[in-house]
Amino acid sequence: MGAIWTLVSLLAVWLLYGLIASLFVKGITSRDALPLLLSGMFGGAVGGQISTFMDIPDNIWWFSELIKFLLTIFSLYIISIYWSKRKSKS
């Protein structure tokens, strides 16, 4: 049961990153769950790895979150280009 709640909390954080990033990217709404989750997953995972590699001290923890958020915005922008092309074909 603990593994399920860990997965639920990860999905919630990824979705939250994606929702906040959707405010900065045109063409993606809060109803497009797949791009939001994918961008949040990519931004959280890659941003976390970059933060770990940079060995950011605990007293500037917000810098790690900023890196994750910027990567989420960038990945959502890239996904939105693909998503708009996919929607226009339909």
N, C-alpha and C positions, 0 to 999 in steps of 0.2 A: 504494500500500500504506500510505503514511503517513496518508492520509485515513481509511482504514478503522480504523486504530488510534486515531486521534483520536476517531472516532465511538464506538468501543468504550469508551474511557476516559470520555467524556461520559456514556454510558449507565450505566457502573459508578458514577460519582459520583452521578447522579440516583437510581439504585436504592439506593445507600448512604444518601443523605439520606432517602429514603422509608422504608427499613427502620428507621432510628433513630426517625423520626417515628411509625412504627406502634406503637412502645412507649408513646406518649402518647395515642393515639387508639383508642377501643374500636370494635370491629366490623370492623377491618381486620387480617388476618393476614399473615404473611410470604409466604403462597402467593398472595395477590392481587397479581399483578405489575403489572397495568395501572394501578390507583390509585396504587401506589407510584412507578411511573415518571412518571405525570402530575404528581403532587404534587412530586416531586423536580425535574422539569423546570420547573414553574412557580416553585417556591421558588428554585431556582438562577438562573433567568433574571431574574425580577423582583427578587429580592434582590440580584443582582449589579448590575442597573441602578440600584437605589436606593443601593447602596454607592458606585457610581461617581459618582452625582449628589451624594452627601453629601461626596465627596472625603475619604474616611477615610485618615489617615496610615498608613504601613507599620508603624509600631511598635505599632499596635493592630489588626492584621490579623484578630484573633479577633472583633472587633465586626462585621466584614463577614460572617464565617461565622455569627455569631449571628443576624444579620438574615435570611440565607438559610434558616437552620434554623427560625426562628420562622414565616416565610412558608410553609415546607414543611409544618409542623404545621398551620397554619391552612388551607392548601389541602387537605391530607389530610382534615381534619375536614369540610370542605364536600363533598369527593368522597365521603366515607363516608356522608353523609346520602343522597346520590343512589344510591350503591352498595347501601345497605341497602334502599331502596325498590325498586330494580331486582331484587334477589334475592328480595324478598317477592312480587313479581308472578309469578315463575317457578313 
